[in-house]
């Protein structure tokens, strides 16, 4: 499910306050700096640090490759 572009333009990581990458096919907002994802449930981003998923090396590498291959832009420019 797509997120509203206006919403995406203001979404930031609740911990480091920096941009995220929305990987629509995975249904997650990806923070490569903290190596975690935030799930998007029924079109609603779950932006709670305690519900974020920590990524192991393999999953981090896979998501980072998706961002690069698909040229996914960050939610906003820092």
N, C-alpha and C positions, 0 to 999 in steps of 0.2 A: 504494500500500500504506500502510495506516495505521500510525502509530507508537503504541506503548503510552503511554497517558496519564501513567503514572508516570514513564516515561523523559522524555517531553516536559516534565514539570514541573521537571526538573533540568538540562535542556540550556541551555547558555550558549555564546556565542561564545568560542572558545579564545583570541582575541586581546584583546578588550575586556571579556570576562567578564560581559557584559550579555545580556538576553533576546533571543531570536530569534523569528521568526514562521514557523510550519510551514505552507507552502502545499502541501497534499497533492496537489492536481491537477497541480502542477508538479514534485513530487518534490524539493522543496528546503526548506532552512531559510534564511530571508532575514534579513540584518542590514542594516537601512536606514542605520544610523549609518556603517558602513564601506563601504556600497554593494557588498555581495558576497553570494553564496549559497554554501551548503554542500549538496552533493548527498546524496540519500538513495538508496542502492543496495541493492536487495533487502531493504528494511526496515531497513537499517543506516545511520545518519547518518555521513557521512565528515567528521569534525571536525578536519581538518588544514588549517592556514592555507595551506600551499603547494598544496593542491588546491582551494581556494576559487576561485570564479569572480568576477572583477571585473565590475561591471555598467556598461554605457554609460548615457547619460542616458535613452534611450528604454526600455531594459529596466528600469532602476530605476523610472521613472515607471509602467510597466505593472504591475510587481509591487507597488508602493506602492498603486496604484489597486485591485488585487485585495484587498490586506489591508484597505483601507478599505471597499470594497463588500461584502465577505463578513464584515466585522467579526471578523477573525481576531485572537484574543487572543495576547499574547506568551506565551512558554513559562513564564515566572514573573514575578512582580511585583518590580521592583527597589526 
